[in-house]
Amino acid sequence: MSTSLGLIQTRSFPVIVRIADAMTKSAGVTLIGFEKTSGGYCTAIVRGGIADVRIAIEEGIELARQFDQEEISSLVIPRPLPNLEVVLPISSKLSQLAQNRGYSRLSNLAVGLLETRGFPAMVGAADVMLKTADVQLAAYETIGDGLCTAIIRGTVANVAIAIDAGMYEAERIGELHAVAVIPRPLDELEQALPVASCFVAQPVTLPVTLPQVQEQEVQRSDTAVERIPVYLEPPETP
Amino acid sequence: MASTLPNSMTLRALPGQNDETRYFVSGEVQVEAGAGIGAGVLLRANPGCRIHIGRGACIGMGSVLHACGGSLIVEAGATLGMGVLVIGQGTIGKNACIGSETTVLNCSVLSQAVIPPGSLLGDPTYGFDLQEAGGSKPIPAEPSPAAVEMAPEMSPEPSPPPSSPVANVEKQTRRWHQEKSDSPETKTHKLNGIPGHWELDRLLSKIYPHRQVLSSGDSRL
């Protein structure tokens, strides 16, 4: 049972994602998600055995210091009470819900994050990144305090070059705040990251318990629409 | 001409070679299209003075051109080597070639002249008080032996005695340069402090091992 809880907070989205990546790779913890309170504060939430959580949080703090983050705050709770789990978004149920949202067509690719203070700089940087290398803009994230993060996906070489180019463009337009490249994110990190709806392939769901004859429209992936009659009750004989 | 140079004189890495990606301009400075200006060049015109860089002129990396007491004109096709210091007023003539690490103090250079590297041209006792009376006084383009002898004292790392006017001017220039680098115009310095930048650089140097030689993230314009 993964009972212990670990939290770590910094003031940058790329930095917290990079820290979460390092934490999930350093010990057997599960990343629950990122809690973005406004003002630029982001918290990564991990669950796991107490030893794993302690290792992961220590690793995270060390990395945050390397990134010159001044305002790090962290917490380890060995055994949070059930009431805490019900109210606060710290239970793994949330991430299970997130898993059901569909299959992202951008999985198994490196992640690049570029954070600017101000929206125009982020848009300009994202434009340059897309034009520089073969990458996809997966989503963007705002965390308050004017900080916006563009999230790109692609192979690691493309992502690295794109971030490098985007950095200078962001600095030209406005203020660059942080960058991060994650060559191979774990699945749970991918699920915690936002993905724009256009990249999510929703699974086709068929209703099975219908009282009467109904024609069901089935949308195939090749955009051909055909009508399939579904008979759930035998037609009455006169 | 090169034989007159001491053997110890080599081209040093100039300050600004690695850090700055562009040249700096202050005051009334006109750069015509087609002029090539190296990285870290400082073009500064005092109030009431101007600098004009002609078409096709080439100014080497880390050079400093400071106009005071009149106009400083670099005519078309003139070439200034790396780390040349030009202070005062005057004209660098058409297609003149000034060797690297030369100092030109308040004087003109004739067109088609060739100045060997490390020379000192103009009055070494030059100061801000003299320039009002002096005006432009073209001297022969070929430096006198005395001037060439002075050159090593000017160029290598041990700076000239602090009392000399050259040292004062250099100090002023440097101080101004430091002030300038605090301004938001030189944002490229700050890139190195961005969280994740160092990590990205390391990653890039692993992916593209030969890239570091070309840029190391600094030499873009």
Interface residues (C-beta under 8 A of the other chain):
Chain A: S12 P14 V15 R18 F67 D68 Q69 V156 A157 A160 I161 I163 D164 M167 Y168 E171 R172 L176 H177 A178 V179 A180 V181 P183
Chain B: K187 T188 K190 L191 G193 I194 P195 G196 H197 E199 L200 L203 L204 I207 Y208 G217 R220
